[in-house]
């Protein structure tokens, strides 16, 4: 499959919301139906771990299985419809200057860090901790709402035998992806603090979140 790219004509000056999220920080925000969210990889190769929830029914949330099955592709890119566990389209990728975003590798955790990089990394901060902190601070949500996520700007290709490969990043400074909400969605982000994976050059960096009314 050939990766497709499409730039957007939306200007930041016309946005209704702009925020920079530092590396290691979480971000949670509601994007209304019809609005467009742009996630900007400011410095390049920064993994942006993300979960989506139906803002009107939080028990409906992003589903890796439904998304991959519907598009018959394990990577997310231009035209991808991000689907829920009820098989409804939550958001659609309407612009993308990077391509091939991961939705199989899930989020880093203290436990996975220890297994992959050594016991000395056991107490390093991880995305699962960031997700959990945001969920526990949100009324009506708890650790059971931490489901499988996407990893925007992270490249995790499959080999011929179906094995995941954590490859060097293919993003660069200023690359972005835009998603149009097909329903009211809560967006939960962990801007990955990972210091052990070479995909970001061992240097986690900020990302920018921009929202337009369309």
DAKA-V39027 format. One record per residue. RES is the residue in one letter. SS is DSSP state (2 for helix, 1 for strand, 0 for the rest). BURIAL is I if it has 9 or more other C-alpha atoms within 8 Angstrom, else O. Layout:
RES SS BURIAL
RES SS BURIAL
This chain:
X 0 O
X 0 O
X 0 O
X 0 O
X 0 I
X 1 I
X 0 O
X 0 O
X 0 O
X 0 O
X 0 O
X 2 O
X 2 O
X 2 O
X 0 I
X 0 O
X 1 O
X 1 I
X 1 O
X 1 O
X 1 I
X 0 I
X 0 I
X 0 I
X 0 I
X 1 I
X 1 I
X 1 I
X 1 O
X 1 I
X 1 I
X 0 I
X 0 I
X 0 I
X 0 I
X 1 I
X 1 I
X 1 I
X 1 I
X 1 I
X 1 I
X 0 I
X 0 I
X 0 I
X 0 I
X 0 I
X 0 I
X 1 I
X 1 I
X 1 I
X 1 I
X 1 I
X 1 I
X 1 I
X 0 I
X 0 O
X 1 O
X 1 O
X 1 O
X 1 I
X 1 I
X 1 I
X 0 I
X 2 I
X 2 O
X 2 I
X 2 I
X 2 I
X 2 O
X 2 O
X 2 O
X 0 O
X 0 O
X 0 O
X 1 I
X 1 I
X 0 I
X 0 I
X 0 O
X 0 I
X 1 I
X 1 I
X 1 I
X 1 I
X 0 I
X 0 O
X 0 O
X 0 O
X 1 I
X 1 I
X 1 I
X 1 I
X 1 I
X 1 I
X 1 I
X 1 I
X 0 I
X 0 I
X 0 I
X 0 I
X 1 I
X 1 I
X 0 I
X 0 I
X 0 I
X 0 I
X 0 I
X 0 I
X 0 I
X 2 I
X 2 O
X 2 O
X 2 I
X 2 I
X 2 O
X 2 O
X 2 I
X 0 I
X 2 O
X 2 O
X 2 I
X 0 I
X 0 O
X 0 O
X 0 I
X 0 I
X 2 I
X 2 I
X 2 I
X 2 I
X 2 I
X 2 I
X 2 O
X 2 I
X 2 I
X 2 I
X 0 O
X 0 O
X 0 O
X 0 O
X 0 I
X 0 I
X 2 O
X 2 O
X 2 O
X 0 I
X 0 O
X 0 I
X 0 I
X 1 I
X 1 I
X 1 I
X 0 I
X 0 I
X 0 I
X 1 I
X 1 I
X 1 I
X 0 O
X 0 O
X 0 O
X 0 O
X 0 O
X 1 I
X 1 O
X 1 O
X 0 O
X 0 O
X 0 I
X 0 I
X 0 I
X 0 I
X 0 I
X 0 I
X 1 I
X 1 I
X 1 I
X 1 I
X 1 I
X 1 I
X 1 I
X 0 I
X 0 I
X 0 I
X 1 I
X 1 I
X 1 I
X 1 I
X 1 I
X 1 I
X 1 I
X 0 I
X 0 I
X 0 I
X 0 O
X 0 O
X 0 O
X 2 O
X 2 I
X 2 I
X 0 O
X 0 I
X 0 O
X 0 I
X 0 I
X 0 I
X 1 I
X 1 I
X 1 I
X 1 I
X 1 I
X 1 I
X 0 O
X 0 O
